[in-house]
Amino acid sequence: MYEKAVEKITAEMNANEHHPYVQVIGRFLLVHLEQHPEHAKNLLEEEKTILKSLDTMRRYAETQRVGNVAVISDADGFGIVLQYFDCWDGKPFEIPPDPQPPARVAAPTRVTSAKSAQASKKSTAPALTQLSLFDDAEGGEAL
């Protein structure tokens, strides 16, 4: 039964591979299932899906809305998912670390003009890598 639950979750994640929230909830459920294999039966219920659990979370968030903003904590969100799948026993739970955290985006490199690049060369501060969008008089490369 455990393997079938893993297959169901994985299949939904694969069918929604470009939906980041399905991926996060799917990974959360896979970790939860490893820790609680007795919940496999609950996760196998055909009418219950990750997408529908997200809709349940959205409806809850709407009840917490202030103006046009609705925010809930990670614990509330994951708790709602566990309740949706009838996997929550009412006890506080710890959110496991995401086994595959989303890719981090590198901080953007500062882009400056040739004039400010020349001014920064006169500075006594440690040099930072700077890019110029245009060739400067000193032979810098254009992007």
C-alpha positions as CSV (number, residue, x, y, z in Angstrom):
1,M,0.0,0.0,0.0
2,Y,2.9,2.3,0.8
3,E,4.4,1.9,-2.7
4,K,1.0,2.7,-4.3
5,A,0.7,5.9,-2.3
6,V,4.2,6.9,-3.4
7,E,3.2,6.2,-7.0
8,K,0.0,8.2,-6.7
9,I,1.8,11.2,-5.3
10,T,4.7,11.0,-7.8
11,A,2.3,10.6,-10.7
12,E,0.5,13.8,-9.7
13,M,3.8,15.6,-9.2
14,N,4.9,14.5,-12.7
15,A,1.5,15.5,-14.3
16,N,2.0,19.0,-12.7
17,E,5.7,19.3,-13.1
18,H,5.5,23.1,-13.7
19,H,3.3,23.8,-10.7
20,P,5.7,24.7,-7.9
21,Y,3.1,24.3,-5.1
22,V,2.2,20.7,-6.2
23,Q,5.9,19.9,-6.1
24,V,6.3,21.3,-2.6
25,I,3.2,19.6,-1.2
26,G,4.1,16.4,-3.0
27,R,7.6,16.3,-1.5
28,F,6.1,17.1,1.9
29,L,3.7,14.2,1.6
30,L,6.4,11.8,0.5
31,V,8.5,12.7,3.6
32,H,5.4,12.4,5.8
33,L,4.6,9.0,4.3
34,E,8.1,7.8,5.1
35,Q,7.6,8.8,8.7
36,H,4.0,7.6,8.8
37,P,3.5,4.6,6.4
38,E,0.2,3.9,8.2
39,H,-1.2,6.9,6.4
40,A,-0.8,5.4,3.0
41,K,-4.4,4.2,2.9
42,N,-5.6,7.8,3.4
43,L,-3.4,9.2,0.7
44,L,-4.7,6.6,-1.8
45,E,-8.3,7.9,-1.7
46,E,-9.0,8.5,-5.3
47,E,-11.0,11.7,-4.9
48,K,-8.3,13.3,-2.8
49,T,-5.5,15.0,-4.8
50,I,-2.7,17.5,-4.1
51,L,-4.4,20.1,-6.3
52,K,-7.6,19.8,-4.3
53,S,-5.6,20.1,-1.0
54,L,-4.2,23.3,-2.4
55,D,-7.7,24.5,-3.0
56,T,-8.6,23.7,0.6
57,M,-5.6,25.7,1.7
58,R,-6.7,28.6,-0.5
59,R,-10.2,28.6,0.9
60,Y,-8.8,28.6,4.5
61,A,-6.4,31.5,3.6
62,E,-9.4,33.5,2.3
63,T,-10.9,33.3,5.8
64,Q,-7.7,34.9,7.1
65,R,-7.6,37.6,4.5
66,V,-7.1,41.2,5.4
67,G,-8.0,43.5,2.5
68,N,-6.5,41.9,-0.6
69,V,-3.8,40.0,1.3
70,A,-4.1,36.4,2.6
71,V,-1.1,34.8,4.3
72,I,-0.9,31.6,6.3
73,S,2.1,30.1,8.0
74,D,3.9,27.0,6.7
75,A,2.6,25.1,9.7
76,D,-1.0,26.1,9.0
77,G,-0.6,25.2,5.3
78,F,0.9,21.8,5.9
79,G,-1.5,21.1,8.7
80,I,-4.4,21.8,6.3
81,V,-2.9,19.4,3.8
82,L,-2.6,16.7,6.5
83,Q,-6.2,17.4,7.6
84,Y,-7.4,17.2,4.0
85,F,-5.9,13.8,3.6
86,D,-7.1,12.7,7.1
87,C,-3.5,12.2,8.2
88,W,-3.4,14.7,11.1
89,D,-3.8,13.3,14.5
90,G,-4.2,16.7,16.2
91,K,-0.8,16.7,17.7
92,P,1.7,19.5,16.9
93,F,4.0,18.4,14.1
94,E,7.4,19.6,12.9
95,I,7.7,20.6,9.3
96,P,10.5,18.4,7.9
97,P,13.1,20.2,5.8
98,D,12.4,20.0,2.1
99,P,14.5,17.2,0.7
100,Q,14.8,19.0,-2.7
101,P,14.7,22.8,-1.9
102,P,13.9,24.9,-4.9
103,A,16.9,26.2,-6.9
104,R,18.3,29.3,-5.6
105,V,18.6,32.3,-7.9
106,A,22.0,34.0,-7.7
107,A,22.0,37.6,-6.7
108,P,22.1,39.9,-9.7
109,T,25.4,41.3,-10.6
110,R,25.5,45.1,-10.3
111,V,25.4,46.8,-13.7
112,T,27.0,50.2,-13.9
113,S,27.8,52.8,-16.5
114,A,31.4,53.3,-17.7
115,K,31.6,56.6,-15.9
116,S,30.7,55.0,-12.5
117,A,33.1,52.1,-13.2
118,Q,35.9,54.6,-13.7
119,A,35.0,56.3,-10.5
120,S,34.9,53.1,-8.6
121,K,38.4,52.2,-9.8
122,K,39.7,55.3,-7.9
123,S,38.1,54.1,-4.7
124,T,40.2,52.5,-2.0
125,A,37.5,50.0,-1.2
126,P,38.0,46.4,-2.4
127,A,37.2,46.0,-6.0
128,L,33.8,44.5,-7.0
129,T,33.2,42.9,-10.4
130,Q,31.3,45.5,-12.5
131,L,29.8,45.1,-15.9
132,S,29.3,47.8,-18.5
133,L,26.6,47.6,-21.1
134,F,28.7,49.6,-23.5
135,D,32.4,49.6,-24.6
136,D,34.2,52.2,-22.5
137,A,37.3,54.2,-23.5
138,E,39.5,51.8,-21.6
139,G,38.6,48.8,-23.8
140,G,36.0,47.2,-21.6
141,E,33.9,44.6,-23.2
142,A,30.3,45.2,-24.2
143,L,27.6,42.8,-23.1
